[in-house]
Amino acid sequence: MNWPWSVTAKGFAMGVADLVPGVSGGTVAFIAGIYDPLLNSLSALSGEGFKALTRGKFGEAWKAINGPFLLALVLGIGAAIASLASPLHWLLEHEPTLLRAFFVGLVATSVPLMARHVKGWGLDTWVWAAIGCAVAGFITSLPPLVQSDHPALLMGAGALAICAMLLPGISGSFLLLILGAYAPVLLAVKTLDVPKIAAFGTGAVLGLLTFSRALKWLLAVHRRQALSVLTGFLVGSLQALWPWKAQVRPLYTHSDGRIEWLLENVAPASLGVEVGLAVGLAVTGGALVWGLHRWGASRGMNVDS
């Protein structure tokens, strides 16, 4: 069997997106054309695959969950998290404006790519999209809570974050930031803190097994409305990625002395080099999204199945 390198590459892109607050790995999965196969595999983990496993039919279980696809995707996501958690953390700390500009281009380009899959825009779909936009805008405007690395919190945060990561437009990393678990999770990955990683991973697995089945049902029964809401999620999440922000007031101090600030969107101070770089990176992010979309289409993966 030839290894599905294209799926691994798309998993790597999902992992990169999931590391950045404001961007969802589900967005990457959707535009790359692997969203429905992903939901089918995940829902089978607690469905047909689990039933086959309890009967001792390992080959049947592997086939039910589309094992080669899921394994290739997970390895790509894991490789991104293991290799880029530290560099992205540094970029978020030292070059947040340019990093956010890059992801603004990514998410903004994803909006029409998502919207085109809504079959027939009408009053109802516009209403659902507006609701999705309002929900995402509200969630991404919430201030971060005081951070904690208690295992129970990390488990609960893992369950909620993985649900958000599956939804295009809702960032699991941003939800972790709001819950105060983003920095502890990144630190646990960087330092290989096994107990904390295990607590977060347990919550993520539990959330994944339950939410993936519900989301698969929703897209099967109410696909048009669901895609409208997800399109709204993308639009609403853009405010969190606006590159230029001002510090309003300190929220709390990290264990290493860094201060977490409440931020608000502002206009750039001047039209200088930084603005030019930000625009260039936004265009680059958009081009990468379009290329990823075309790649998914050329591989015959269709999210409208």
TITOR-868814 format. One record per residue (C-alpha): residue number from 0; x, y, z; residue in one letter. Coordinates in pm, 1 decimal, m for minus. Layout:
N
+-----+----------+----------+----------+----+
|   i |       px |       py |       pz | aa |
+-----+----------+----------+----------+----+
| NUM |        X |        Y |        Z |  A |
...
+-----+----------+----------+----------+----+
//
This chain:
305
+-----+----------+----------+----------+----+
|   i |       px |       py |       pz | aa |
+-----+----------+----------+----------+----+
|   0 |      0.0 |      0.0 |      0.0 |  M |
|   1 |    134.5 |    341.7 |    m96.4 |  N |
|   2 |    147.5 |    585.0 |    192.7 |  W |
|   3 |   m109.0 |    868.5 |    150.2 |  P |
|   4 |    143.5 |   1152.1 |    175.1 |  W |
|   5 |   m110.2 |   1409.5 |     58.9 |  S |
|   6 |   m330.9 |   1329.3 |    360.6 |  V |
|   7 |    m29.6 |   1358.3 |    592.7 |  T |
|   8 |     55.3 |   1697.9 |    441.2 |  A |
|   9 |   m301.7 |   1817.7 |    495.1 |  K |
|  10 |   m287.7 |   1686.7 |    851.6 |  G |
|  11 |     30.4 |   1887.1 |    903.0 |  F |
|  12 |   m151.5 |   2198.9 |    779.3 |  A |
|  13 |   m438.1 |   2123.1 |   1018.9 |  M |
|  14 |   m192.4 |   2089.9 |   1306.3 |  G |
|  15 |    m34.3 |   2426.3 |   1225.1 |  V |
|  16 |   m377.0 |   2592.3 |   1218.6 |  A |
|  17 |   m483.2 |   2433.6 |   1546.0 |  D |
|  18 |   m177.4 |   2576.6 |   1720.4 |  L |
|  19 |   m271.9 |   2936.8 |   1643.1 |  V |
|  20 |   m552.2 |   3109.1 |   1839.1 |  P |
|  21 |   m812.5 |   3230.8 |   1589.9 |  G |
|  22 |   m765.4 |   2959.7 |   1325.7 |  V |
|  23 |   m940.2 |   2622.4 |   1313.1 |  S |
|  24 |   m798.3 |   2297.0 |   1183.4 |  G |
|  25 |  m1152.2 |   2220.3 |   1068.5 |  G |
|  26 |  m1123.6 |   2512.6 |    825.8 |  T |
|  27 |   m814.2 |   2356.8 |    669.1 |  V |
|  28 |   m982.2 |   2016.1 |    652.4 |  A |
|  29 |  m1282.5 |   2166.0 |    475.2 |  F |
|  30 |  m1095.7 |   2362.2 |    211.4 |  I |
|  31 |   m858.7 |   2069.1 |    155.7 |  A |
|  32 |  m1156.2 |   1845.5 |     73.7 |  G |
|  33 |  m1113.5 |   1596.7 |    358.8 |  I |
|  34 |  m1379.9 |   1720.8 |    600.3 |  Y |
|  35 |  m1644.7 |   1455.6 |    534.6 |  D |
|  36 |  m1394.6 |   1165.0 |    523.2 |  P |
|  37 |  m1256.8 |   1291.6 |    854.5 |  L |
|  38 |  m1600.9 |   1302.6 |   1019.4 |  L |
|  39 |  m1684.8 |    957.9 |    881.7 |  N |
|  40 |  m1366.0 |    810.0 |   1028.0 |  S |
|  41 |  m1406.8 |    978.1 |   1365.5 |  L |
|  42 |  m1771.8 |    883.3 |   1404.1 |  S |
|  43 |  m1685.1 |    522.8 |   1314.6 |  A |
|  44 |  m1441.7 |    510.0 |   1607.3 |  L |
|  45 |  m1734.8 |    495.9 |   1848.1 |  S |
|  46 |  m1968.8 |    324.3 |   1602.5 |  G |
|  47 |  m1896.7 |     49.3 |   1349.2 |  E |
|  48 |  m1527.2 |     38.0 |   1430.0 |  G |
|  49 |  m1583.5 |     m2.3 |   1803.5 |  F |
|  50 |  m1845.7 |   m274.3 |   1750.1 |  K |
|  51 |  m1610.4 |   m469.3 |   1523.0 |  A |
|  52 |  m1329.1 |   m429.5 |   1775.2 |  L |
|  53 |  m1541.1 |   m573.2 |   2058.6 |  T |
|  54 |  m1600.0 |   m880.0 |   1839.6 |  R |
|  55 |  m1227.2 |   m922.7 |   1787.0 |  G |
|  56 |  m1247.7 |   m835.4 |   1416.4 |  K |
|  57 |   m950.0 |   m600.8 |   1399.3 |  F |
|  58 |   m931.1 |   m594.7 |   1020.4 |  G |
|  59 |  m1298.1 |   m504.2 |    992.5 |  E |
|  60 |  m1255.2 |   m230.8 |   1255.6 |  A |
|  61 |   m953.6 |    m87.7 |   1069.9 |  W |
|  62 |  m1153.8 |    m78.9 |    748.9 |  K |
|  63 |  m1458.5 |     78.0 |    917.9 |  A |
|  64 |  m1259.4 |    375.2 |   1049.2 |  I |
|  65 |  m1065.1 |    410.5 |    721.9 |  N |
|  66 |   m748.2 |    337.2 |    916.4 |  G |
|  67 |   m485.1 |    438.1 |    656.1 |  P |
|  68 |   m650.0 |    778.0 |    606.5 |  F |
|  69 |   m692.8 |    845.6 |    978.3 |  L |
|  70 |   m341.0 |    728.9 |   1068.8 |  L |
|  71 |   m183.0 |    944.5 |    796.0 |  A |
|  72 |   m384.6 |   1247.2 |    910.7 |  L |
|  73 |   m303.3 |   1200.7 |   1280.4 |  V |
|  74 |     67.8 |   1161.6 |   1205.5 |  L |
|  75 |     62.4 |   1487.0 |   1008.2 |  G |
|  76 |   m116.6 |   1673.1 |   1288.7 |  I |
|  77 |    118.0 |   1526.0 |   1548.5 |  G |
|  78 |    426.5 |   1618.6 |   1346.0 |  A |
|  79 |    307.4 |   1980.1 |   1320.4 |  A |
|  80 |    238.7 |   2008.4 |   1692.7 |  I |
|  81 |    567.0 |   1843.8 |   1794.4 |  A |
|  82 |    783.2 |   2048.2 |   1557.9 |  S |
|  83 |    608.8 |   2385.5 |   1553.8 |  L |
|  84 |    461.9 |   2436.0 |   1901.9 |  A |
|  85 |    775.2 |   2617.1 |   2018.2 |  S |
|  86 |    838.5 |   2830.6 |   1702.6 |  P |
|  87 |    474.0 |   2938.3 |   1678.6 |  L |
|  88 |    471.0 |   3022.1 |   2047.8 |  H |
|  89 |    775.4 |   3244.5 |   1983.4 |  W |
|  90 |    607.1 |   3411.5 |   1684.4 |  L |
|  91 |    291.1 |   3477.2 |   1885.3 |  L |
|  92 |    508.8 |   3638.8 |   2151.6 |  E |
|  93 |    745.4 |   3842.7 |   1930.0 |  H |
|  94 |    574.0 |   3889.9 |   1591.1 |  E |
|  95 |    199.1 |   3865.8 |   1664.7 |  P |
|  96 |     97.7 |   4131.5 |   1410.7 |  T |
|  97 |    260.7 |   3960.4 |   1113.3 |  L |
|  98 |    147.4 |   3613.4 |   1221.7 |  L |
|  99 |   m214.2 |   3728.9 |   1258.4 |  R |
| 100 |   m194.3 |   3900.5 |    917.1 |  A |
| 101 |    m94.1 |   3571.5 |    756.7 |  F |
| 102 |   m390.1 |   3391.5 |    911.8 |  F |
| 103 |   m631.7 |   3673.1 |    823.2 |  V |
| 104 |   m555.5 |   3594.2 |    459.6 |  G |
| 105 |   m607.0 |   3225.6 |    524.7 |  L |
| 106 |   m945.9 |   3263.1 |    694.2 |  V |
| 107 |  m1075.0 |   3542.0 |    465.6 |  A |
| 108 |  m1002.7 |   3331.5 |    156.8 |  T |
| 109 |  m1177.4 |   3037.8 |    322.2 |  S |
| 110 |  m1506.5 |   3229.3 |    351.4 |  V |
| 111 |  m1608.2 |   3215.7 |    m19.1 |  P |
| 112 |  m1473.3 |   2860.1 |    m44.9 |  L |
| 113 |  m1705.9 |   2757.9 |    236.9 |  M |
| 114 |  m1999.5 |   2964.1 |    111.4 |  A |
| 115 |  m1990.7 |   2806.4 |   m234.8 |  R |
| 116 |  m2091.8 |   2471.7 |    m80.6 |  H |
| 117 |  m2421.9 |   2614.6 |     47.2 |  V |
| 118 |  m2674.2 |   2502.4 |   m211.3 |  K |
| 119 |  m2889.0 |   2806.7 |   m283.9 |  G |
| 120 |  m2849.1 |   3109.2 |    m60.3 |  W |
| 121 |  m3183.8 |   3238.7 |     65.0 |  G |
| 122 |  m3327.0 |   3429.1 |    359.1 |  L |
| 123 |  m3296.5 |   3128.5 |    590.0 |  D |
| 124 |  m2931.2 |   3063.6 |    508.8 |  T |
| 125 |  m2842.7 |   3431.9 |    549.8 |  W |
| 126 |  m3009.5 |   3426.9 |    892.6 |  V |
| 127 |  m2815.9 |   3116.0 |    995.6 |  W |
| 128 |  m2491.6 |   3270.5 |    867.7 |  A |
| 129 |  m2562.5 |   3587.0 |   1068.8 |  A |
| 130 |  m2620.4 |   3376.3 |   1380.2 |  I |
| 131 |  m2292.7 |   3192.0 |   1321.9 |  G |
| 132 |  m2110.5 |   3522.4 |   1270.7 |  C |
| 133 |  m2253.4 |   3666.1 |   1593.3 |  A |
| 134 |  m2167.3 |   3354.8 |   1796.6 |  V |
| 135 |  m1809.3 |   3342.7 |   1667.1 |  A |
| 136 |  m1765.9 |   3715.3 |   1718.1 |  G |
| 137 |  m1889.0 |   3689.0 |   2076.5 |  F |
| 138 |  m1671.8 |   3387.6 |   2162.5 |  I |
| 139 |  m1357.1 |   3539.9 |   2015.8 |  T |
| 140 |  m1414.5 |   3869.1 |   2198.5 |  S |
| 141 |  m1414.2 |   3707.4 |   2543.9 |  L |
| 142 |  m1108.7 |   3786.0 |   2759.0 |  P |
| 143 |   m877.9 |   3501.8 |   2866.0 |  P |
| 144 |   m934.3 |   3359.1 |   3211.3 |  L |
| 145 |   m660.7 |   3310.3 |   3468.1 |  V |
| 146 |   m450.9 |   3018.7 |   3352.7 |  Q |
| 147 |   m443.1 |   2689.6 |   3539.5 |  S |
| 148 |   m271.1 |   2358.2 |   3476.8 |  D |
| 149 |   m495.1 |   2148.9 |   3702.1 |  H |
| 150 |   m555.5 |   1810.4 |   3531.4 |  P |
| 151 |   m935.0 |   1837.4 |   3566.8 |  A |
| 152 |   m933.5 |   2174.6 |   3389.5 |  L |
| 153 |   m701.4 |   2044.4 |   3119.4 |  L |
| 154 |   m930.7 |   1745.7 |   3061.3 |  M |
| 155 |  m1239.2 |   1966.7 |   3031.6 |  G |
| 156 |  m1051.7 |   2212.6 |   2811.7 |  A |
| 157 |   m938.1 |   1928.8 |   2587.8 |  G |
| 158 |  m1296.0 |   1809.5 |   2536.3 |  A |
| 159 |  m1422.0 |   2158.5 |   2448.9 |  L |
| 160 |  m1121.2 |   2250.8 |   2235.5 |  A |
| 161 |  m1138.7 |   1938.9 |   2020.0 |  I |
| 162 |  m1505.1 |   2012.8 |   1946.3 |  C |
| 163 |  m1410.0 |   2364.1 |   1838.4 |  A |
| 164 |  m1120.9 |   2234.6 |   1629.2 |  M |
| 165 |  m1364.4 |   2022.8 |   1427.8 |  L |
| 166 |  m1575.4 |   2327.9 |   1343.8 |  L |
| 167 |  m1450.2 |   2551.1 |   1061.6 |  P |
| 168 |  m1431.1 |   2906.2 |   1194.6 |  G |
| 169 |  m1414.3 |   2825.3 |   1566.6 |  I |
| 170 |  m1056.1 |   2799.3 |   1687.1 |  S |
| 171 |   m982.0 |   2534.2 |   1945.5 |  G |
| 172 |   m663.4 |   2718.6 |   2043.0 |  S |
| 173 |   m859.8 |   3039.8 |   2097.9 |  F |
| 174 |  m1104.3 |   2852.4 |   2317.7 |  L |
| 175 |   m807.3 |   2719.5 |   2515.8 |  L |
| 176 |   m684.9 |   3077.8 |   2551.3 |  L |
| 177 |  m1024.4 |   3191.0 |   2684.3 |  I |
| 178 |  m1033.1 |   2898.3 |   2927.9 |  L |
| 179 |   m682.6 |   2983.3 |   3049.8 |  G |
| 180 |   m540.2 |   2651.0 |   2931.6 |  A |
| 181 |   m351.6 |   2757.7 |   2617.5 |  Y |
| 182 |    m16.6 |   2842.2 |   2779.6 |  A |
| 183 |    m21.2 |   2536.3 |   3012.5 |  P |
| 184 |    m94.8 |   2301.6 |   2721.0 |  V |
| 185 |    183.0 |   2450.0 |   2505.1 |  L |
| 186 |    422.7 |   2430.7 |   2797.9 |  L |
| 187 |    327.3 |   2068.2 |   2864.0 |  A |
| 188 |    397.6 |   1979.8 |   2499.2 |  V |
| 189 |    729.1 |   2168.1 |   2498.3 |  K |
| 190 |    846.5 |   2006.2 |   2825.1 |  T |
| 191 |    690.1 |   1662.5 |   2757.4 |  L |
| 192 |    487.8 |   1677.5 |   3079.0 |  D |
| 193 |    321.1 |   1337.4 |   3036.9 |  V |
| 194 |     53.9 |   1362.4 |   3312.0 |  P |
| 195 |    m73.9 |   1697.0 |   3183.0 |  K |
| 196 |    m60.0 |   1582.3 |   2820.2 |  I |
| 197 |   m249.4 |   1266.3 |   2920.3 |  A |
| 198 |   m519.3 |   1469.0 |   3099.4 |  A |
| 199 |   m567.3 |   1697.7 |   2800.0 |  F |
| 200 |   m556.3 |   1404.3 |   2556.4 |  G |
| 201 |   m817.3 |   1207.1 |   2752.4 |  T |
| 202 |  m1057.5 |   1498.3 |   2738.6 |  G |
| 203 |   m987.6 |   1548.0 |   2369.1 |  A |
| 204 |  m1059.9 |   1182.9 |   2288.7 |  V |
| 205 |  m1386.0 |   1185.1 |   2484.3 |  L |
| 206 |  m1498.3 |   1506.2 |   2315.3 |  G |
| 207 |  m1396.2 |   1376.6 |   1976.1 |  L |
| 208 |  m1589.5 |   1050.6 |   2003.5 |  L |
| 209 |  m1912.9 |   1220.4 |   2109.0 |  T |
| 210 |  m1907.8 |   1541.3 |   1905.2 |  F |
| 211 |  m1797.3 |   1388.6 |   1574.2 |  S |
| 212 |  m2108.2 |   1168.8 |   1558.8 |  R |
| 213 |  m2338.1 |   1463.0 |   1636.8 |  A |
| 214 |  m2167.9 |   1679.7 |   1374.7 |  L |
| 215 |  m2186.1 |   1405.0 |   1112.9 |  K |
| 216 |  m2560.7 |   1368.9 |   1176.7 |  W |
| 217 |  m2610.4 |   1744.7 |   1157.8 |  L |
| 218 |  m2433.9 |   1771.4 |    821.6 |  L |
| 219 |  m2627.6 |   1473.5 |    688.1 |  A |
| 220 |  m2970.9 |   1599.2 |    793.0 |  V |
| 221 |  m2932.4 |   1979.1 |    789.9 |  H |
| 222 |  m2630.0 |   2029.1 |    566.4 |  R |
| 223 |  m2740.3 |   2355.0 |    402.6 |  R |
| 224 |  m2815.7 |   2528.0 |    732.0 |  Q |
| 225 |  m2505.3 |   2385.0 |    901.3 |  A |
| 226 |  m2274.9 |   2507.4 |    625.2 |  L |
| 227 |  m2438.8 |   2850.4 |    647.2 |  S |
| 228 |  m2361.3 |   2866.5 |   1019.6 |  V |
| 229 |  m2003.6 |   2751.6 |    957.9 |  L |
| 230 |  m1960.0 |   3022.6 |    694.5 |  T |
| 231 |  m2076.5 |   3274.8 |    953.2 |  G |
| 232 |  m1829.6 |   3129.6 |   1202.7 |  F |
| 233 |  m1545.1 |   3208.6 |    961.9 |  L |
| 234 |  m1658.5 |   3568.7 |    914.5 |  V |
| 235 |  m1708.2 |   3622.3 |   1287.5 |  G |
| 236 |  m1366.2 |   3480.0 |   1373.9 |  S |
| 237 |  m1186.6 |   3737.3 |   1156.4 |  L |
| 238 |  m1211.8 |   4003.7 |   1426.8 |  Q |
| 239 |   m990.8 |   3792.7 |   1653.0 |  A |
| 240 |   m721.8 |   3781.1 |   1384.2 |  L |
| 241 |   m710.8 |   4154.2 |   1305.9 |  W |
| 242 |   m332.7 |   4215.6 |   1304.3 |  P |
| 243 |   m316.1 |   4544.3 |   1496.2 |  W |
| 244 |   m421.3 |   4539.8 |   1859.7 |  K |
| 245 |   m371.6 |   4763.2 |   2160.8 |  A |
| 246 |   m323.4 |   4654.7 |   2520.2 |  Q |
| 247 |   m621.8 |   4772.3 |   2728.8 |  V |
| 248 |   m544.9 |   4636.3 |   3073.4 |  R |
| 249 |   m342.5 |   4351.5 |   3229.8 |  P |
| 250 |   m538.4 |   4036.6 |   3310.7 |  L |
| 251 |   m284.9 |   3821.2 |   3493.1 |  Y |
| 252 |     85.8 |   3737.3 |   3505.9 |  T |
| 253 |    225.5 |   3405.0 |   3380.7 |  H |
| 254 |    461.5 |   3197.7 |   3594.1 |  S |
| 255 |    754.8 |   3314.6 |   3380.0 |  D |
| 256 |    670.1 |   3682.0 |   3440.0 |  G |
| 257 |    489.2 |   3750.6 |   3112.9 |  R |
| 258 |    175.4 |   3962.0 |   3141.2 |  I |
| 259 |   m147.1 |   3855.7 |   2968.8 |  E |
| 260 |   m328.6 |   4165.6 |   2840.1 |  W |
| 261 |   m684.2 |   4235.0 |   2733.7 |  L |
| 262 |   m652.6 |   4345.9 |   2370.8 |  L |
| 263 |   m870.1 |   4552.9 |   2138.1 |  E |
| 264 |   m852.2 |   4604.3 |   1762.3 |  N |
| 265 |   m700.0 |   4931.4 |   1645.3 |  V |
| 266 |   m590.7 |   5086.5 |   1315.0 |  A |
| 267 |   m220.5 |   5063.9 |   1224.5 |  P |
| 268 |    m20.0 |   5358.6 |   1355.2 |  A |
| 269 |    114.8 |   5443.5 |   1008.8 |  S |
| 270 |    131.6 |   5303.6 |    657.2 |  L |
| 271 |    489.7 |   5183.6 |    691.1 |  G |
| 272 |    693.6 |   4872.2 |    626.3 |  V |
| 273 |    500.4 |   4667.0 |    879.0 |  E |
| 274 |    170.1 |   4730.5 |    698.9 |  V |
| 275 |    327.7 |   4629.9 |    369.0 |  G |
| 276 |    464.6 |   4309.5 |    521.0 |  L |
| 277 |    127.3 |   4236.6 |    681.3 |  A |
| 278 |    m56.1 |   4278.4 |    350.8 |  V |
| 279 |    200.2 |   4059.5 |    176.3 |  G |
| 280 |    163.2 |   3786.4 |    436.7 |  L |
| 281 |   m217.2 |   3806.1 |    418.2 |  A |
| 282 |   m197.8 |   3759.9 |     39.9 |  V |
| 283 |     43.0 |   3468.7 |     91.5 |  T |
| 284 |   m195.7 |   3305.6 |    337.7 |  G |
| 285 |   m482.7 |   3344.3 |     93.8 |  G |
| 286 |   m276.8 |   3198.1 |   m190.1 |  A |
| 287 |   m183.1 |   2897.2 |     21.2 |  L |
| 288 |   m548.0 |   2835.5 |    107.1 |  V |
| 289 |   m648.5 |   2855.4 |   m257.7 |  W |
| 290 |   m366.5 |   2620.1 |   m351.2 |  G |
| 291 |   m469.3 |   2377.0 |    m78.1 |  L |
| 292 |   m828.1 |   2392.3 |   m203.3 |  H |
| 293 |   m723.6 |   2322.7 |   m561.6 |  R |
| 294 |   m502.4 |   2037.8 |   m442.1 |  W |
| 295 |   m793.4 |   1881.9 |   m255.3 |  G |
| 296 |  m1016.1 |   1918.5 |   m562.2 |  A |
| 297 |   m752.5 |   1761.9 |   m789.2 |  S |
| 298 |   m730.0 |   1459.3 |   m556.9 |  R |
| 299 |  m1102.6 |   1398.9 |   m605.6 |  G |
| 300 |  m1199.3 |   1472.6 |   m244.2 |  M |
| 301 |  m1537.7 |   1642.2 |   m229.7 |  N |
| 302 |  m1685.1 |   1795.0 |     82.8 |  V |
| 303 |  m2030.9 |   1784.3 |    m65.5 |  D |
| 304 |  m2056.0 |   1409.8 |    m65.1 |  S |
+-----+----------+----------+----------+----+
//
